[in-house]
């Protein structure tokens, strides 16, 4: 989970786009349309960009729509993250900041026209959805957490996204959680597992040791013990 913050920006864009698709089903088709238009414009640029810029208008229109869908989702995600992070003092004041890669109020069509020569020289369109990324800030300053804190933030971002999806569709997911004790102390685990349960229709946890965090007061719990590939010692609470 920590790689969502520490890894390549591609992971964060994929996280955003996957969740945007769940609340805006037409987003999948929009992304496919953008890829087609971008491929056409880039092919034209590689050929020297001669003749009328027939792809600029479509490219600007689709890029604008992609940016708007993302911005709307991240706004809801940021508010949900603030709610779920409230009970974790280490994250007090930490907020999500989305950078779309597009200046506010940018005339994309005008930008494409003005920078066409530079795009021809590089052989592709510089202005694209791949310039977007999100970061965490605290009081306007970039925030960098420990490995454990970053893992916690990654989990909470997933929970926040699930809340946005539930608010939009009324659906909850099945959560698969592996080794929650890795880099999370028992106190944090005790808060995280009940939070995960409340966000899921079903919660499946695998762990080398007994997870910390009592959810039995909220639901029925089935425990399976696996040793040398055999399932045994099944208990219910």
TIFIMAR-292720 format. One record per residue (C-alpha): chain; y, x negated, z. Coordinates in Angstrom, 1 decimal. Each point is the difference from the previous one (the first is absolute). Layout:
+--------+--------+--------+--------+
: cadena :      v :      u :      w :
+--------+--------+--------+--------+
:      A :      Y :      X :      Z :
...
+--------+--------+--------+--------+
//
This chain:
+--------+--------+--------+--------+
: cadena :      v :      u :      w :
+--------+--------+--------+--------+
:      A :    0.0 :    0.0 :    0.0 :
:      A :    2.4 :   -2.9 :    0.7 :
:      A :   -0.1 :   -0.9 :   -3.7 :
:      A :    2.0 :    3.1 :   -0.8 :
:      A :    3.0 :   -1.8 :    1.5 :
:      A :   -1.0 :   -3.7 :   -0.5 :
:      A :   -1.6 :    0.3 :   -3.5 :
:      A :    1.3 :    0.3 :   -3.5 :
:      A :    2.6 :    2.7 :   -0.7 :
:      A :   -2.5 :    1.5 :   -2.5 :
:      A :   -1.9 :    1.3 :    3.1 :
:      A :    3.0 :    1.8 :    1.4 :
:      A :    0.9 :    1.6 :   -3.4 :
:      A :   -3.6 :    1.1 :   -0.4 :
:      A :    0.1 :    1.5 :    3.5 :
:      A :    3.1 :    1.9 :   -0.8 :
:      A :   -1.1 :    1.2 :   -3.4 :
:      A :   -3.4 :    1.1 :    1.2 :
:      A :    1.6 :    2.2 :    2.6 :
:      A :    2.7 :    1.3 :   -2.3 :
:      A :   -2.8 :    1.2 :   -2.3 :
:      A :   -1.4 :    2.0 :    2.8 :
:      A :    3.2 :    1.9 :    0.7 :
:      A :    1.2 :    0.0 :   -3.6 :
:      A :   -3.1 :    0.5 :   -2.2 :
:      A :    2.1 :   -0.4 :   -3.2 :
:      A :    0.8 :   -3.5 :    1.0 :
:      A :   -3.3 :   -1.3 :   -1.4 :
:      A :    0.9 :    1.3 :   -3.5 :
:      A :    3.5 :   -1.4 :    0.4 :
:      A :   -1.3 :   -3.5 :    0.7 :
:      A :   -2.3 :    0.2 :   -3.0 :
:      A :    2.9 :    1.0 :   -2.2 :
:      A :    2.1 :   -2.9 :    1.4 :
:      A :   -2.7 :   -2.5 :   -0.8 :
:      A :   -0.2 :    1.3 :   -3.6 :
:      A :    3.8 :   -0.1 :   -0.5 :
:      A :    0.3 :   -3.4 :    1.6 :
:      A :   -2.8 :   -1.4 :   -2.2 :
:      A :    1.8 :    1.3 :   -3.1 :
:      A :    3.4 :   -1.4 :    1.0 :
:      A :   -1.5 :   -3.4 :    1.0 :
:      A :   -1.8 :   -0.2 :   -3.3 :
:      A :    3.3 :    0.7 :   -1.7 :
:      A :    1.7 :   -2.7 :    2.1 :
:      A :   -2.7 :   -2.6 :   -0.9 :
:      A :    0.7 :    0.7 :   -3.7 :
:      A :    3.6 :   -0.9 :    0.5 :
:      A :    1.5 :    3.4 :    1.0 :
:      A :    1.2 :    0.7 :   -3.6 :
:      A :    1.2 :    3.4 :   -1.2 :
:      A :    0.9 :    3.0 :    2.1 :
:      A :   -1.0 :   -0.1 :    3.7 :
:      A :   -2.2 :    3.1 :   -0.3 :
:      A :   -1.8 :   -0.5 :    3.3 :
:      A :    3.0 :   -0.6 :    2.3 :
:      A :    0.7 :    3.7 :    0.6 :
:      A :   -3.6 :    0.9 :    1.0 :
:      A :   -0.3 :   -3.2 :    2.0 :
:      A :    3.1 :    0.8 :    2.0 :
:      A :   -1.0 :    3.6 :    0.6 :
:      A :   -3.5 :   -0.7 :    1.2 :
:      A :    1.1 :   -3.0 :    2.2 :
:      A :    2.6 :    2.3 :    1.6 :
:      A :   -2.7 :    2.6 :    0.8 :
:      A :   -2.4 :   -2.5 :    1.5 :
:      A :    2.8 :   -1.4 :    2.2 :
:      A :    1.0 :    3.5 :    1.2 :
:      A :   -3.6 :    1.0 :    0.9 :
:      A :   -0.5 :   -3.3 :    1.9 :
:      A :    3.4 :    0.3 :    1.8 :
:      A :   -0.8 :    3.6 :    1.1 :
:      A :   -3.4 :   -0.9 :    1.4 :
:      A :    1.2 :   -3.2 :    1.8 :
:      A :    2.8 :    2.0 :    1.6 :
:      A :   -2.6 :    2.4 :    1.5 :
:      A :   -2.3 :   -3.0 :    0.9 :
:      A :    2.8 :   -1.8 :    1.8 :
:      A :    0.7 :    3.1 :    2.2 :
:      A :   -3.7 :    0.4 :    0.7 :
:      A :   -0.4 :   -3.7 :    0.9 :
:      A :    2.9 :    0.2 :    2.5 :
:      A :   -1.8 :    2.9 :    1.7 :
:      A :   -3.4 :   -1.6 :    0.2 :
:      A :    1.4 :   -3.4 :    1.1 :
:      A :    2.0 :    1.6 :    2.9 :
:      A :   -2.8 :   -0.6 :    2.5 :
:      A :   -0.3 :   -3.8 :   -0.7 :
:      A :    2.8 :   -1.9 :    1.7 :
:      A :   -0.6 :   -3.2 :   -2.1 :
:      A :    1.2 :    2.1 :   -3.0 :
:      A :    3.1 :    1.5 :    1.6 :
:      A :    2.8 :    0.1 :   -2.6 :
:      A :   -2.2 :   -1.2 :   -2.9 :
:      A :    0.7 :    2.0 :   -3.1 :
:      A :   -1.3 :    0.1 :   -3.6 :
:      A :    2.3 :   -1.1 :   -2.8 :
:      A :   -0.8 :    0.8 :   -3.6 :
:      A :    1.5 :   -2.2 :   -2.8 :
:      A :   -0.5 :    1.7 :   -3.3 :
:      A :    1.1 :   -2.9 :   -2.1 :
:      A :    2.7 :    2.2 :   -1.5 :
:      A :    3.6 :   -0.1 :    1.1 :
:      A :    1.3 :    3.3 :    1.4 :
:      A :    1.6 :    2.0 :   -2.8 :
:      A :   -1.3 :   -2.4 :   -2.7 :
:      A :    0.3 :    1.2 :   -3.6 :
:      A :   -3.4 :   -1.2 :   -1.1 :
:      A :    0.6 :    0.8 :   -3.7 :
:      A :    3.2 :   -2.1 :    0.1 :
:      A :   -1.7 :   -2.8 :    1.8 :
:      A :   -2.8 :   -0.1 :   -2.6 :
:      A :    2.6 :   -0.2 :   -2.7 :
:      A :    2.1 :   -2.7 :    1.7 :
:      A :   -3.1 :   -2.2 :    0.8 :
:      A :   -2.0 :    0.5 :   -3.1 :
:      A :    0.5 :   -3.6 :   -1.2 :
:      A :   -1.3 :   -1.3 :    3.3 :
:      A :   -3.0 :    2.4 :   -0.2 :
:      A :   -0.7 :   -1.2 :   -3.6 :
:      A :    0.1 :   -3.6 :    1.2 :
:      A :   -2.6 :    0.6 :    2.8 :
:      A :   -2.1 :    2.4 :   -2.1 :
:      A :   -0.1 :    2.9 :    2.5 :
:      A :    2.3 :    2.4 :    1.8 :
:      A :    1.3 :   -1.5 :    3.2 :
:      A :    1.0 :    3.3 :    1.6 :
:      A :   -3.2 :    1.7 :    1.1 :
:      A :   -1.8 :    1.7 :    2.9 :
:      A :   -1.6 :   -3.4 :    0.8 :
:      A :    3.3 :   -1.1 :    1.5 :
:      A :   -0.4 :    2.5 :    2.9 :
:      A :   -1.2 :   -0.9 :    3.5 :
:      A :    0.4 :    1.1 :    3.6 :
:      A :    0.9 :   -2.1 :    3.1 :
:      A :    0.3 :    0.5 :    3.7 :
:      A :    3.4 :   -0.5 :    1.6 :
:      A :    1.4 :    0.2 :    3.5 :
:      A :    3.7 :    0.5 :    0.5 :
:      A :    0.5 :   -0.9 :   -3.7 :
:      A :   -1.8 :   -3.3 :    0.4 :
:      A :   -3.5 :   -0.7 :   -1.6 :
:      A :   -2.7 :    0.5 :    2.6 :
:      A :   -3.1 :   -2.3 :    0.1 :
:      A :   -2.8 :    0.9 :    2.4 :
:      A :   -3.1 :   -1.9 :    1.2 :
:      A :   -3.3 :    0.5 :   -1.7 :
:      A :   -0.9 :    2.7 :    2.5 :
:      A :    3.3 :    1.8 :   -0.3 :
:      A :   -0.2 :   -0.1 :   -3.8 :
:      A :   -3.5 :    1.5 :    0.2 :
:      A :    1.4 :    2.8 :    2.3 :
:      A :    2.8 :    0.7 :   -2.4 :
:      A :   -2.5 :    0.2 :   -2.9 :
:      A :   -2.0 :    2.6 :    1.9 :
:      A :    3.1 :    1.9 :    1.0 :
:      A :    1.2 :    0.1 :   -3.6 :
:      A :   -3.3 :    1.5 :   -1.0 :
:      A :    0.4 :    2.6 :    2.7 :
:      A :    3.5 :    0.7 :   -1.0 :
:      A :   -1.1 :    0.4 :   -3.7 :
:      A :   -2.7 :    2.4 :    1.2 :
:      A :    2.6 :    2.1 :    1.8 :
:      A :    2.1 :    0.2 :   -3.2 :
:      A :   -3.0 :    1.1 :   -2.0 :
:      A :   -1.0 :    2.6 :    2.6 :
:      A :    3.6 :    1.4 :    0.1 :
:      A :   -0.1 :    0.3 :   -3.8 :
:      A :   -3.6 :    1.3 :   -0.5 :
:      A :   -1.4 :    1.0 :    3.4 :
:      A :   -2.9 :   -2.3 :   -0.5 :
:      A :   -1.5 :   -2.7 :    2.3 :
:      A :   -2.2 :   -2.8 :   -1.1 :
:      A :   -3.2 :   -1.7 :    1.3 :
:      A :    1.0 :   -3.3 :    1.6 :
:      A :   -2.3 :   -3.1 :   -0.1 :
:      A :    1.1 :   -2.6 :    2.6 :
:      A :   -1.7 :   -3.4 :    0.3 :
:      A :    0.2 :   -2.2 :    3.1 :
:      A :    3.2 :    1.4 :    1.6 :
:      A :   -0.3 :   -2.6 :    2.7 :
:      A :    0.8 :   -2.9 :   -2.3 :
:      A :    3.5 :   -1.2 :    0.8 :
:      A :    0.8 :    3.2 :    2.0 :
:      A :   -0.1 :   -0.2 :    3.7 :
:      A :   -1.7 :    2.8 :    2.1 :
:      A :    3.3 :    1.7 :    0.9 :
:      A :    1.0 :    0.3 :   -3.7 :
:      A :   -3.5 :    1.1 :   -1.0 :
:      A :    0.2 :    2.7 :    2.8 :
:      A :    3.1 :    1.4 :   -1.8 :
:      A :   -1.1 :   -0.5 :   -3.6 :
:      A :   -3.4 :    1.7 :    0.0 :
:      A :    1.2 :    3.4 :    1.3 :
:      A :    2.9 :   -0.3 :   -2.5 :
:      A :   -2.4 :   -0.6 :   -2.8 :
:      A :   -2.2 :    2.9 :    1.1 :
:      A :    2.9 :    2.4 :    0.0 :
:      A :    0.8 :   -1.0 :   -3.6 :
:      A :   -3.5 :    0.5 :   -1.3 :
:      A :   -2.6 :    2.8 :   -0.7 :
:      A :   -2.6 :   -2.6 :    1.0 :
:      A :    0.2 :   -3.5 :    1.4 :
:      A :   -2.8 :   -2.5 :   -0.5 :
:      A :    0.4 :   -3.3 :    1.9 :
:      A :   -2.2 :   -3.1 :   -0.3 :
:      A :    0.3 :   -2.7 :    2.6 :
:      A :   -1.9 :   -2.9 :    1.5 :
:      A :    1.1 :    1.1 :    3.5 :
:      A :    0.8 :    3.4 :    1.4 :
:      A :    3.5 :    1.0 :   -1.2 :
:      A :    2.7 :    0.6 :    2.5 :
:      A :    1.6 :    3.4 :   -0.1 :
:      A :   -1.4 :    3.3 :    1.2 :
:      A :   -0.1 :    2.7 :   -2.6 :
:      A :   -2.8 :    2.0 :    1.7 :
:      A :    2.5 :    2.2 :    1.7 :
:      A :    1.2 :    1.2 :   -3.4 :
:      A :   -3.2 :    0.2 :   -1.9 :
:      A :   -3.8 :   -0.4 :   -0.1 :
:      A :   -1.1 :   -3.6 :   -0.3 :
:      A :   -3.3 :   -1.3 :   -1.4 :
:      A :   -0.9 :   -3.7 :    0.6 :
:      A :   -2.5 :   -1.9 :   -2.1 :
:      A :   -1.3 :   -3.3 :    1.0 :
:      A :   -1.2 :   -2.3 :   -2.9 :
:      A :   -2.1 :   -3.1 :    0.7 :
:      A :   -1.8 :   -2.1 :   -2.6 :
:      A :    0.6 :    2.7 :   -2.6 :
:      A :   -1.5 :    2.8 :    2.1 :
:      A :    2.0 :    3.0 :    1.3 :
:      A :   -0.8 :    0.9 :    3.6 :
:      A :    1.3 :    0.9 :    3.5 :
:      A :    1.8 :    3.1 :   -1.3 :
:      A :    2.3 :    1.5 :    2.6 :
:      A :    2.3 :    3.0 :    0.0 :
:      A :    3.0 :    0.7 :    2.2 :
+--------+--------+--------+--------+
//
